Amino acid sequence: MELEPVHPNPSLDPGFRLGLDGRCRFRHEGLLVDIHVRALTDQDAPWYREDECGPDDVMVIGTVTECGVELARVEWPSDFGDPYVLREAVERTVSSAADAARAKVAALVERLAAIDRRRPAAS
C-alpha cells in the first residue's frame, strides 16, 4: 500500500513520520485519515494479555472525519520499537478507517433514501 502523508512534513519523508504529539495524517482513496499513536492503557485490555504487553506496545488509532462528523474510528495494536510492524499497523488502520467511513456513508445514504421514500409528497 502506498501511503500519502499529509502531516507532518509530507515533502520531507518518503515514508511517514509521526509528529511530536504522536500524530500524522494520510490521504487514502480521497479521504483524510488522522492517525494517533499512543501507549496502551488499561482500556485496551481486550487487545492484549497483560503478561504479553511490552514497553514499546502502542495503539494506532485511525479516524476519518468529514464535514465535522466522525465517520470511522479504527484501532490496531502495534510495537513502536519495530518499524515494520508499526508501518503494517498504520497501513491496516488507514485502509480499515477509509473502508469503514465509506460503509457508514453508504448506509446513511440508503437510510435517508428509505426515509424519503416513505415521506408524503409535497403538494
One Martini backbone bead per residue (centre of mass of N, CA, C, O) as a GRO file, in nm:
protein
  123
    1MET     BB    1   0.097   0.036   0.022
    2GLU     BB    2   0.043   0.373  -0.044
    3LEU     BB    3   0.154   0.644   0.133
    4GLU     BB    4  -0.001   0.975   0.187
    5PRO     BB    5   0.132   1.224   0.334
    6VAL     BB    6   0.025   1.532   0.514
    7HIS     BB    7   0.119   1.478   0.819
    8PRO     BB    8   0.416   1.561   0.869
    9ASN     BB    9   0.617   1.652   0.626
   10PRO     BB   10   0.554   1.529   0.322
   11SER     BB   11   0.828   1.621   0.154
   12LEU     BB   12   1.059   1.483   0.360
   13ASP     BB   13   0.910   1.190   0.348
   14PRO     BB   14   0.869   0.877   0.193
   15GLY     BB   15   0.704   0.787   0.421
   16PHE     BB   16   0.674   0.822   0.765
   17ARG     BB   17   0.588   1.058   1.033
   18LEU     BB   18   0.569   1.159   1.345
   19GLY     BB   19   0.476   1.368   1.553
   20LEU     BB   20   0.527   1.483   1.871
   21ASP     BB   21   0.209   1.386   1.930
   22GLY     BB   22   0.152   1.113   1.761
   23ARG     BB   23   0.091   1.237   1.465
   24CYS     BB   24  -0.093   1.183   1.154
   25ARG     BB   25  -0.157   1.217   0.790
   26PHE     BB   26  -0.372   1.072   0.538
   27ARG     BB   27  -0.425   0.988   0.199
   28HIS     BB   28  -0.714   0.775   0.112
   29GLU     BB   29  -0.914   0.758  -0.139
   30GLY     BB   30  -0.967   1.086  -0.065
   31LEU     BB   31  -0.919   1.045   0.235
   32LEU     BB   32  -0.880   1.159   0.561
   33VAL     BB   33  -0.638   1.017   0.793
   34ASP     BB   34  -0.612   1.006   1.129
   35ILE     BB   35  -0.323   0.956   1.336
   36HIS     BB   36  -0.284   0.786   1.655
   37VAL     BB   37  -0.017   0.736   1.890
   38ARG     BB   38  -0.028   0.520   2.181
   39ALA     BB   39  -0.023   0.398   2.468
   40LEU     BB   40  -0.119   0.156   2.650
   41THR     BB   41  -0.412   0.070   2.829
   42ASP     BB   42  -0.658  -0.063   3.024
   43GLN     BB   43  -0.876  -0.032   2.786
   44ASP     BB   44  -0.694  -0.239   2.594
   45ALA     BB   45  -0.723  -0.538   2.700
   46PRO     BB   46  -0.863  -0.690   2.453
   47TRP     BB   47  -0.579  -0.684   2.279
   48TYR     BB   48  -0.435  -0.801   2.544
   49ARG     BB   49  -0.209  -0.949   2.753
   50GLU     BB   50  -0.044  -0.847   3.025
   51ASP     BB   51   0.208  -1.051   2.977
   52GLU     BB   52   0.253  -0.923   2.667
   53CYS     BB   53   0.324  -0.644   2.752
   54GLY     BB   54   0.522  -0.386   2.634
   55PRO     BB   55   0.697  -0.084   2.623
   56ASP     BB   56   0.629  -0.059   2.287
   57ASP     BB   57   0.333  -0.066   2.313
   58VAL     BB   58   0.064   0.029   2.092
   59MET     BB   59  -0.189   0.250   1.965
   60VAL     BB   60  -0.363   0.264   1.660
   61ILE     BB   61  -0.547   0.553   1.545
   62GLY     BB   62  -0.823   0.588   1.316
   63THR     BB   63  -0.965   0.887   1.156
   64VAL     BB   64  -1.277   0.992   1.003
   65THR     BB   65  -1.353   1.331   0.895
   66GLU     BB   66  -1.660   1.488   0.782
   67CYS     BB   67  -1.815   1.773   0.830
   68GLY     BB   68  -1.773   1.715   1.153
   69VAL     BB   69  -1.793   1.395   1.109
   70GLU     BB   70  -1.755   1.089   1.247
   71LEU     BB   71  -1.713   0.791   1.050
   72ALA     BB   72  -1.435   0.674   1.181
   73ARG     BB   73  -1.289   0.419   1.414
   74VAL     BB   74  -0.964   0.274   1.440
   75GLU     BB   75  -0.795  -0.003   1.601
   76TRP     BB   76  -0.434  -0.088   1.652
   77PRO     BB   77  -0.191  -0.282   1.747
   78SER     BB   78   0.164  -0.226   1.844
   79ASP     BB   79   0.524  -0.176   1.772
   80PHE     BB   80   0.739   0.088   1.811
   81GLY     BB   81   1.023  -0.081   1.784
   82ASP     BB   82   0.890  -0.182   1.497
   83PRO     BB   83   0.870  -0.052   1.186
   84TYR     BB   84   0.716  -0.281   1.033
   85VAL     BB   85   0.478  -0.318   1.229
   86LEU     BB   86   0.390  -0.022   1.233
   87ARG     BB   87   0.332   0.012   0.933
   88GLU     BB   88   0.120  -0.210   0.914
   89ALA     BB   89  -0.075  -0.078   1.117
   90VAL     BB   90  -0.114   0.184   0.962
   91GLU     BB   91  -0.219   0.065   0.700
   92ARG     BB   92  -0.459  -0.086   0.824
   93THR     BB   93  -0.592   0.162   0.953
   94VAL     BB   94  -0.632   0.335   0.704
   95SER     BB   95  -0.797   0.132   0.538
   96SER     BB   96  -1.021   0.069   0.749
   97ALA     BB   97  -1.122   0.360   0.788
   98ALA     BB   98  -1.207   0.410   0.495
   99ASP     BB   99  -1.404   0.173   0.472
  100ALA     BB  100  -1.588   0.253   0.712
  101ALA     BB  101  -1.671   0.529   0.603
  102ARG     BB  102  -1.804   0.431   0.341
  103ALA     BB  103  -2.012   0.244   0.479
  104LYS     BB  104  -2.155   0.462   0.643
  105VAL     BB  105  -2.244   0.643   0.412
  106ALA     BB  106  -2.408   0.430   0.260
  107ALA     BB  107  -2.607   0.375   0.493
  108LEU     BB  108  -2.713   0.667   0.516
  109VAL     BB  109  -2.819   0.700   0.231
  110GLU     BB  110  -3.018   0.465   0.243
  111ARG     BB  111  -3.180   0.563   0.486
  112LEU     BB  112  -3.270   0.836   0.364
  113ALA     BB  113  -3.414   0.716   0.120
  114ALA     BB  114  -3.626   0.558   0.284
  115ILE     BB  115  -3.749   0.801   0.422
  116ASP     BB  116  -3.825   0.959   0.163
  117ARG     BB  117  -4.023   0.740   0.049
  118ARG     BB  118  -4.229   0.773   0.305
  119ARG     BB  119  -4.275   1.050   0.237
  120PRO     BB  120  -4.482   1.281   0.167
  121ALA     BB  121  -4.584   1.457  -0.083
  122ALA     BB  122  -4.568   1.761  -0.206
  123SER     BB  123  -4.819   2.015  -0.310
   0.00000   0.00000   0.00000
